[in-house]
Amino acid sequence: MKLTFLGTGAAEGIPSPFCDCRTCENARETGGHNNRRRQSVLINDNLLIDLGPDIFASCAGLGISLRDLDCLLITHSHLDHFVSDNLMLRGKAFRLATELPELTMLAGPSVWTKWENSGGHDQVAGIQRHIIHPGQTVRLKEYSITAIAACHHLRIGDAMNYLIEDGKAALLYASDSGYYEEAVWESLNGHRFDAVVLEGTIWNRSPGKEHLNQSDFGRMVERLKSIGAMTDQTHLIATHFSHQSVGPHHELSEEVSQFGAQCAFDGLTVHILPDK
């Protein structure tokens, strides 16, 4: 399984154009790994998680094509994770010389409501709609995908994380969620992941219900290990950082390494091998 991080920032990105904090000023001066577009992750070149406002710029900047994309997972309807206009621009009128495969899109009800309210049209965008709820498992192309309830977007209540298997490796994609509810932990019993992508949005701030700080990141890792879902061989990657909660990339990398985690950056590609 190959993971390519197209963006690793939270809602405002880094640098935020409306901020002069140390992290944003440093990013403007140094660029590189300190610049973070809004989060999106590409799996094996044909499965994309989230379609936010920076997807076009990310692909252009990284030299990545979504020509082979046939699976799209949306975690929730917040603006940094789903922008319906991007999906509309997939329509044939915007790619006259190119034929694309049908795109199966999995998302919860609030995402589909946002799509409908924006005037989105499944056939025009070339998508096959699939409404998914936490607890459901879908077989899609070479993937087995299970949705679990994220502790996020609580006023709406349908944010999701995903368990993804491609026949070679198993991934827990756990971004945009606070510490899981007990029912979710129970559902993870019996799973074992080769890779875990775990958010750190409010890294150096007080605990919150809808995102993880450093302490809760550690609690998640320990709980995953305690139920056997993670081992020391599991590839742990930290991502989805807010400029208001982290320092420059080199400092953040040292901080996440204490948990055995790799600090993601825009353009990071990781090849996940199954833990034998």
C-alpha positions in Angstrom: 0.0 0.0 0.0 1.3 3.4 -1.0 0.3 6.6 0.8 0.9 10.0 -0.6 0.1 13.0 1.5 -1.2 15.8 -0.7 -1.8 18.1 2.3 -1.1 17.8 6.0 -2.6 21.0 7.5 -5.8 21.8 9.3 -8.5 24.2 8.2 -6.4 27.3 7.8 -3.3 25.6 6.3 0.2 26.8 7.1 0.9 29.6 6.7 -2.5 31.0 7.3 -2.8 34.2 5.2 -4.5 36.0 8.2 -1.9 35.1 10.8 1.5 36.3 11.9 2.2 33.7 14.6 5.8 32.3 14.8 4.8 29.2 12.8 3.2 31.1 10.0 6.0 33.6 9.7 8.6 30.8 9.7 6.7 29.0 7.0 6.6 32.1 4.8 10.4 32.6 5.3 11.6 29.0 4.9 8.9 27.2 2.9 9.5 23.5 2.2 8.0 21.1 4.8 6.8 24.0 6.9 4.1 24.8 4.3 1.0 22.7 4.8 -2.0 22.6 2.5 -5.3 21.4 3.7 -5.3 17.6 4.3 -5.8 15.0 1.7 -4.2 11.5 1.2 -3.9 9.5 -2.0 -3.7 5.7 -1.6 -2.2 3.6 -4.4 -3.0 6.3 -7.0 -6.7 5.4 -7.3 -8.2 6.0 -3.8 -8.4 9.5 -2.5 -9.4 10.5 1.1 -11.0 14.0 1.1 -11.4 16.6 -1.6 -10.7 19.9 0.0 -9.9 23.4 -1.2 -6.2 22.8 -2.0 -6.5 19.6 -4.0 -5.8 21.2 -7.4 -2.8 23.2 -6.1 -1.5 20.1 -4.3 -1.6 17.9 -7.4 0.0 20.6 -9.6 2.7 21.3 -7.1 3.6 17.7 -6.5 3.2 16.6 -10.2 0.4 14.2 -9.3 -2.4 13.2 -11.7 -5.8 11.9 -10.5 -6.5 10.4 -13.9 -6.7 6.8 -12.4 -8.9 7.8 -9.4 -11.9 5.5 -9.1 -12.5 5.6 -5.3 -13.2 8.7 -3.2 -13.8 8.6 0.6 -15.0 11.8 2.4 -14.6 11.9 6.1 -17.0 14.8 6.8 -18.5 17.9 5.3 -16.2 20.6 6.8 -14.9 23.0 4.2 -11.3 21.8 4.4 -12.3 18.2 3.6 -15.0 18.6 1.0 -15.5 21.3 -1.6 -18.2 20.4 -4.0 -16.9 22.6 -6.8 -13.8 20.4 -7.1 -16.0 17.5 -7.9 -18.0 19.5 -10.5 -14.8 20.4 -12.3 -14.3 16.7 -12.9 -17.1 16.9 -15.5 -16.6 16.1 -19.1 -16.9 19.8 -20.1 -13.6 20.5 -18.3 -11.6 17.5 -19.7 -12.8 17.2 -23.4 -9.7 15.2 -24.4 -9.7 12.8 -21.5 -11.8 9.8 -20.6 -12.0 8.9 -16.9 -13.1 5.8 -15.0 -16.4 6.1 -13.0 -15.6 7.4 -9.5 -17.3 5.7 -6.6 -17.7 8.2 -3.8 -18.4 7.1 -0.2 -19.6 9.7 2.2 -22.1 10.3 5.0 -25.4 12.1 4.8 -24.2 15.7 5.5 -21.7 15.5 2.7 -24.4 14.4 0.2 -26.6 17.2 1.5 -23.8 19.7 0.8 -23.4 18.2 -2.6 -27.1 18.5 -3.4 -27.4 22.0 -2.0 -24.4 23.1 -4.2 -26.2 21.9 -7.3 -24.0 18.9 -7.8 -25.1 16.3 -10.3 -23.8 12.7 -10.0 -23.9 11.9 -13.8 -22.2 15.2 -14.8 -19.4 14.7 -12.3 -19.1 11.0 -13.4 -19.6 9.6 -9.9 -21.4 6.7 -8.4 -23.0 7.7 -5.1 -22.7 5.5 -2.1 -24.1 6.6 1.3 -22.1 5.1 4.2 -22.7 5.1 7.9 -20.4 4.2 10.8 -20.2 0.4 11.3 -20.7 -0.4 7.6 -18.2 -2.3 5.5 -18.1 -1.8 1.7 -16.1 -3.8 -0.9 -14.9 -1.3 -3.5 -12.5 -2.3 -6.3 -9.5 -4.0 -4.5 -10.4 -2.4 -1.2 -12.4 -3.4 1.9 -13.5 -0.2 3.6 -15.1 0.0 7.0 -16.4 3.3 8.4 -16.1 4.0 12.1 -17.5 6.9 14.1 -15.1 9.8 14.6 -15.5 12.0 17.6 -15.8 15.1 15.5 -18.4 17.4 13.8 -20.5 16.7 16.8 -23.4 19.1 16.0 -24.0 17.0 12.8 -22.7 13.7 14.1 -21.7 11.8 10.9 -17.9 12.4 10.7 -16.1 9.1 10.0 -12.7 7.5 10.1 -11.9 4.5 7.9 -10.3 1.1 8.1 -8.9 0.3 4.6 -7.4 -3.0 3.4 -6.1 -3.5 -0.1 -5.3 -7.2 0.1 -1.7 -6.4 1.1 -1.8 -4.1 4.1 -4.3 -2.7 6.6 -4.6 1.0 7.4 -6.5 2.9 10.1 -7.1 6.4 8.9 -7.9 8.4 12.1 -7.9 12.0 11.3 -10.4 14.7 12.5 -11.4 12.9 15.6 -10.9 13.3 19.3 -10.3 10.3 21.5 -12.7 7.5 20.4 -15.9 6.6 22.2 -15.9 3.1 23.9 -18.2 1.6 21.3 -15.5 2.4 18.7 -12.8 0.8 20.7 -14.9 -2.3 21.0 -15.3 -2.4 17.3 -11.5 -2.3 16.8 -10.9 -5.4 18.8 -9.5 -8.1 16.6 -8.0 -5.7 14.1 -4.3 -5.3 13.5 -3.0 -2.5 11.4 0.1 -2.2 9.3 -0.2 1.6 9.4 -2.1 4.2 11.4 -2.5 7.8 10.2 -3.3 9.8 13.3 -4.1 13.5 13.7 -2.4 16.0 15.9 -4.5 19.1 15.2 -4.3 20.8 18.7 -0.9 19.3 19.5 0.4 21.9 22.1 -3.0 23.0 23.3 -5.4 21.8 26.0 -7.4 18.7 25.4 -10.5 18.9 23.2 -13.4 16.7 22.3 -13.1 16.9 18.5 -9.3 16.8 17.9 -6.2 15.3 19.5 -3.5 17.2 21.5 -0.1 15.6 22.3 -1.4 13.8 25.4 -4.5 12.4 23.7 -2.4 11.3 20.7 -0.3 9.3 23.2 -3.5 7.9 24.8 -4.8 6.7 21.4 -1.5 5.0 20.6 -1.4 3.2 23.9 -5.0 2.1 23.6 -4.4 0.8 20.1 -1.4 -1.2 21.4 -3.3 -2.5 24.4 -6.0 -4.1 22.2 -3.4 -5.5 19.8 -4.4 -3.2 16.9 -0.9 -1.7 16.8 2.5 -3.2 17.4 6.0 -1.7 17.4 6.2 -2.6 13.7 3.1 -0.6 12.8 3.9 2.5 10.7 2.5 5.4 12.7 2.2 8.8 10.9 1.1 12.0 12.5 -0.7 14.7 10.4 -3.4 17.4 10.2 -1.7 20.2 12.1 -3.0 23.6 13.0 -0.6 26.6 12.8 -1.9 27.7 16.3 -0.7 24.4 17.9 2.6 23.4 16.4 6.1 24.8 15.8 8.2 24.4 12.6 8.4 21.0 11.0 11.8 20.1 12.5 10.6 20.8 16.0 7.3 18.9 15.5 9.2 15.9 14.0 11.2 15.6 17.2 8.0 15.8 19.3 6.0 13.2 17.4 9.0 10.9 17.3 8.7 10.3 21.1 5.6 8.2 20.2 7.4 6.3 17.5 5.6 8.4 14.9 6.7 9.9 11.6 5.7 13.5 11.1 3.9 13.9 7.7 4.6 16.7 5.3 3.1 17.7 2.0 4.4 15.3 -0.7 5.5 12.6 1.7 5.1 9.1 0.2 5.2 6.0 2.4 5.1 2.4 1.2 3.4 0.3 3.8 4.5 -3.3 4.0 2.5 -5.9 5.9 3.7 -6.9 9.3 4.6 -10.6 9.0 
